[in-house]
Amino acid sequence: MIEQITYLLFAKRLDELHTACERRANRLGTPMEDPIFSAEQQPLRWSRFKDMEAAQMFELFRIKSFPSSKTCTTGGKAPTATS
């Protein structure tokens, strides 16, 4: 149970960082540099899945999210809202 809660908190933080980068890029009128979520990974963002039905969320995590998290990389640096 603790592992699932930890993962959800991690997913929420990644979405917050991605959103901050999106806002910064929009404000500056520039494309996002090193986005955390690719176009294919948009359904894995906290803001996208938080209101799903439990069964639908379970399938999303089982099929897409957990395998994706194993390959998640930030180019050797910690993700930040300003990177």
TORKOL-4160 file (C-alpha; in steps of 0.2 Angstrom, whole numbers, padded with zeros to 4 digits, m for minus):
83
<pt num="1" X="0000" Y="0000" Z="0000"/>
<pt num="2" X="0014" Y="0012" Z="0004"/>
<pt num="3" X="0022" Y="0009" Z="m0012"/>
<pt num="4" X="0006" Y="0013" Z="m0022"/>
<pt num="5" X="0004" Y="0029" Z="m0012"/>
<pt num="6" X="0022" Y="0034" Z="m0015"/>
<pt num="7" X="0021" Y="0031" Z="m0033"/>
<pt num="8" X="0005" Y="0042" Z="m0034"/>
<pt num="9" X="0014" Y="0056" Z="m0025"/>
<pt num="10" X="0028" Y="0054" Z="m0037"/>
<pt num="11" X="0017" Y="0054" Z="m0052"/>
<pt num="12" X="0008" Y="0070" Z="m0045"/>
<pt num="13" X="0025" Y="0079" Z="m0043"/>
<pt num="14" X="0031" Y="0074" Z="m0061"/>
<pt num="15" X="0014" Y="0082" Z="m0067"/>
<pt num="16" X="0017" Y="0098" Z="m0057"/>
<pt num="17" X="0035" Y="0100" Z="m0064"/>
<pt num="18" X="0029" Y="0097" Z="m0082"/>
<pt num="19" X="0015" Y="0109" Z="m0080"/>
<pt num="20" X="0027" Y="0122" Z="m0073"/>
<pt num="21" X="0038" Y="0119" Z="m0088"/>
<pt num="22" X="0023" Y="0121" Z="m0100"/>
<pt num="23" X="0018" Y="0137" Z="m0092"/>
<pt num="24" X="0035" Y="0144" Z="m0093"/>
<pt num="25" X="0037" Y="0139" Z="m0112"/>
<pt num="26" X="0020" Y="0147" Z="m0115"/>
<pt num="27" X="0024" Y="0163" Z="m0106"/>
<pt num="28" X="0041" Y="0165" Z="m0116"/>
<pt num="29" X="0033" Y="0159" Z="m0132"/>
<pt num="30" X="0046" Y="0145" Z="m0134"/>
<pt num="31" X="0044" Y="0126" Z="m0136"/>
<pt num="32" X="0046" Y="0116" Z="m0120"/>
<pt num="33" X="0064" Y="0109" Z="m0118"/>
<pt num="34" X="0065" Y="0091" Z="m0111"/>
<pt num="35" X="0047" Y="0088" Z="m0107"/>
<pt num="36" X="0044" Y="0075" Z="m0094"/>
<pt num="37" X="0029" Y="0068" Z="m0103"/>
<pt num="38" X="0030" Y="0064" Z="m0121"/>
<pt num="39" X="0014" Y="0066" Z="m0132"/>
<pt num="40" X="0011" Y="0047" Z="m0130"/>
<pt num="41" X="0013" Y="0048" Z="m0111"/>
<pt num="42" X="0000" Y="0062" Z="m0109"/>
<pt num="43" X="m0013" Y="0050" Z="m0101"/>
<pt num="44" X="0000" Y="0045" Z="m0088"/>
<pt num="45" X="m0001" Y="0063" Z="m0081"/>
<pt num="46" X="m0009" Y="0065" Z="m0063"/>
<pt num="47" X="m0020" Y="0079" Z="m0070"/>
<pt num="48" X="m0027" Y="0067" Z="m0083"/>
<pt num="49" X="m0030" Y="0051" Z="m0073"/>
<pt num="50" X="m0034" Y="0057" Z="m0056"/>
<pt num="51" X="m0053" Y="0057" Z="m0060"/>
<pt num="52" X="m0054" Y="0041" Z="m0069"/>
<pt num="53" X="m0064" Y="0026" Z="m0062"/>
<pt num="54" X="m0054" Y="0014" Z="m0052"/>
<pt num="55" X="m0055" Y="0000" Z="m0064"/>
<pt num="56" X="m0049" Y="0011" Z="m0079"/>
<pt num="57" X="m0035" Y="0019" Z="m0068"/>
<pt num="58" X="m0029" Y="0001" Z="m0063"/>
<pt num="59" X="m0028" Y="m0004" Z="m0081"/>
<pt num="60" X="m0019" Y="0012" Z="m0086"/>
<pt num="61" X="m0006" Y="0009" Z="m0073"/>
<pt num="62" X="m0004" Y="m0010" Z="m0075"/>
<pt num="63" X="m0002" Y="m0008" Z="m0094"/>
<pt num="64" X="0006" Y="0008" Z="m0097"/>
<pt num="65" X="0012" Y="0018" Z="m0082"/>
<pt num="66" X="0022" Y="0005" Z="m0072"/>
<pt num="67" X="0032" Y="m0001" Z="m0088"/>
<pt num="68" X="0035" Y="0017" Z="m0093"/>
<pt num="69" X="0042" Y="0022" Z="m0075"/>
<pt num="70" X="0055" Y="0009" Z="m0077"/>
<pt num="71" X="0062" Y="0018" Z="m0092"/>
<pt num="72" X="0059" Y="0036" Z="m0086"/>
<pt num="73" X="0075" Y="0046" Z="m0087"/>
<pt num="74" X="0079" Y="0064" Z="m0085"/>
<pt num="75" X="0096" Y="0064" Z="m0094"/>
<pt num="76" X="0106" Y="0061" Z="m0078"/>
<pt num="77" X="0099" Y="0076" Z="m0069"/>
<pt num="78" X="0085" Y="0079" Z="m0057"/>
<pt num="79" X="0069" Y="0086" Z="m0065"/>
<pt num="80" X="0066" Y="0104" Z="m0060"/>
<pt num="81" X="0052" Y="0116" Z="m0065"/>
<pt num="82" X="0065" Y="0128" Z="m0073"/>
<pt num="83" X="0075" Y="0115" Z="m0083"/>
